[in-house]
Amino acid sequence: MSRLEKRRKRIVTKSKSLFVGTREVAEALGVSSNSVLVAIDNGQIPGVTIGRQRRIPKSYLHGLKALAE
């Protein structure tokens, strides 16, 4: 494995640990994944695009769970 491939793998692994997918947020909110995508587009939910995937900061999901308790 080249240095570049190792670096990419490290970056992807790190980004996955900082973010969650739309499905996880949708389950926490009790809505569809598509509704989460629309909310991201409207700025109601913070999100980033990594490649072709939309990701939400894990801290946002933790905040949702804290409000639910």
Secondary structure, DSSP 8 states (H G I E B T S, - for coil): --HHHHHHHHHHHHHHHHEEEHHHHHHHHTS-HHHHHHHHHHTSS--EEETTEEEEEHHHHHHHHHHH-
